[in-house]
């Protein structure tokens, strides 16, 4: 078996957990769906649907959407990989309200093949220096 040794510690519970990673690719992922959800007439819910003459439970479409700008990476020692959603951060850093294909391509050209520092903050892995998302 081919075993690689590393000096990096990969314990996400460790405070200040930090490591270097190589960006493999940048991907914009959008998924939308509708699901049928039923509600009881008198239920006090944020999603309550008014009764239009039917005393039974109401059935309605409830739209959901997932929108992520993902940076896929692998560790420098090539012993692990992962993904970080940077959509909100990228929009904030660039003072933008939307993600365009040109934005994704430009960010990809800038980051793919580059080494970035990733740090654990409040149980989430994040990019240490957000300025690298500036396009």
Buried (B, 14 or more C-beta within 10 A) or exposed (E): EEEEEEEEEEEEEEEEBBBBBBBBEBEBEEEEEEEEBEBEEEEEEEEEBEBEEEEEEBEEEEEEEEBBBBBBBBBBBEEBEBBBBBBEBBBEBBEEEEBEEEBBEEBBEBBBEEEBEBBBEEEEBBBEEEEBBEB
